[in-house]
Amino acid sequence: MASPDLNLLFALDVLLAEGSAARAASRLRLSPSAMSRTLARLREATGDPLLVRA
């Protein structure tokens, strides 16, 4: 089993604080598509559909 990318925890913290992938991307100085890929990696790592639009 590969060790998890701990940078994802930082990204998750920012995502939860901002409540928006677009605002989190801006805060982390990432493109929206890079933040989307990070969110996809978080979802895969946790097995949970994090931050799904309601």
C-alpha positions in Angstrom: 0.0 0.0 0.0 1.4 3.4 -1.0 1.6 6.0 1.7 -0.9 8.8 1.4 0.0 12.2 0.1 -0.1 14.4 3.2 -0.4 17.5 1.1 -3.9 16.4 0.5 -4.7 17.1 4.1 -3.6 20.7 3.7 -5.8 21.0 0.5 -8.7 19.4 2.4 -8.4 21.9 5.2 -8.5 24.8 2.8 -11.4 23.3 0.8 -13.4 22.9 4.0 -12.5 26.4 5.2 -13.4 28.1 1.9 -16.4 25.9 1.2 -15.7 26.2 -2.5 -13.2 24.6 -4.9 -12.8 27.8 -6.8 -12.0 29.9 -3.7 -9.7 27.1 -2.4 -7.9 27.1 -5.7 -7.4 30.9 -5.5 -6.1 30.7 -1.9 -3.7 27.9 -2.8 -2.7 29.7 -6.0 -3.8 26.7 -8.1 -5.8 26.7 -11.3 -9.4 25.5 -10.9 -8.6 22.4 -12.9 -5.7 21.5 -10.6 -8.0 22.0 -7.6 -10.5 19.8 -9.2 -7.9 17.0 -9.7 -6.9 17.5 -6.1 -10.5 17.1 -4.9 -10.8 13.9 -7.1 -7.7 12.5 -5.4 -9.1 13.3 -2.0 -12.4 11.6 -2.9 -10.4 8.5 -4.1 -8.2 8.5 -1.0 -11.1 8.8 1.5 -13.7 6.8 -0.5 -16.1 9.6 0.2 -17.8 12.0 -2.1 -16.4 15.1 -0.4 -17.9 18.5 -1.1 -20.8 17.4 -3.4 -23.1 20.2 -4.5 -26.4 20.0 -2.7 
